[in-house]
């Protein structure tokens, strides 16, 4: 796939993905309150953000014709 995620967008995705991953683990450990279903949802979103940020490609951007680079 062609890269369609710019540098600023990529940094934001990696940062947000890392934060959501940490929150997901904290919910899983019971340190942060919330329903149990919240942890895997946050974990999946975190992985998606990290992968798209690190690879520089976003499938949704491709479908919508968006390029931030």
Secondary structure as the mmCIF struct_conf table of DSSP 4:
data_model
#
loop_
_struct_conf.conf_type_id
_struct_conf.id
_struct_conf.beg_label_comp_id
_struct_conf.beg_label_asym_id
_struct_conf.beg_label_seq_id
_struct_conf.end_label_comp_id
_struct_conf.end_label_asym_id
_struct_conf.end_label_seq_id
HELX_RH_AL_P HELX_RH_AL_P1 UNK A 7 UNK A 29
TURN_TY1_P TURN_TY1_P1 UNK A 30 UNK A 30
BEND BEND1 UNK A 31 UNK A 32
BEND BEND2 UNK A 34 UNK A 34
TURN_TY1_P TURN_TY1_P2 UNK A 36 UNK A 36
HELX_RH_AL_P HELX_RH_AL_P2 UNK A 37 UNK A 55
HELX_RH_AL_P HELX_RH_AL_P3 UNK A 59 UNK A 64
TURN_TY1_P TURN_TY1_P3 UNK A 65 UNK A 65
#
